[in-house]
Amino acid sequence: MPVDMSKGKMVELQATLTQHGEAYQGCSPAEPARRPPGVYVCGECGDAQVTFRTPVEEYKTKCPKCGTLMQRMAKITGT
C-alpha cells in the first residue's frame, strides 16, 4: 500500500497480519543461513571432519580448531 508523503514522495509499505497484529517486513529477525547435510572438512587446517545428517545452521559448520567455515565434501548416502 503506497503512502503519500509530503513533497510528492511515495513510500511502499508491506505488512503481514500475525497473531499479535501487523508485522512489517524488515522488522522480524532473519533466520540463520542453513547448510545441507553431509560430510564437512576444514579446508584451512585439514584437521577436522564432521558429519551432519540434517541441515545445520552456518555457525555449526565452523572448524573447532581454527574457526574457519568448513566445506561440504560429500553428501550422506544410504542409511
C-alpha positions, 0 to 999 in steps of 0.5 A, a space after each residue: 500500500 503506497 503512502 503519500 508523503 509530503 513533497 510528492 514522495 511515495 513510500 511502499 509499505 508491506 505488512 503481514 497480519 500475525 497473531 499479535 497484529 501487523 508485522 512489517 517486513 524488515 522488522 522480524 529477525 532473519 533466520 540463520 543461513 542453513 547448510 545441507 547435510 553431509 560430510 564437512 572438512 576444514 579446508 584451512 587446517 585439514 584437521 577436522 571432519 564432521 558429519 551432519 545428517 540434517 541441515 545445520 545452521 552456518 555457525 555449526 559448520 565452523 572448524 573447532 580448531 581454527 574457526 574457519 567455515 568448513 566445506 561440504 565434501 560429500 553428501 550422506 548416502 544410504 542409511 
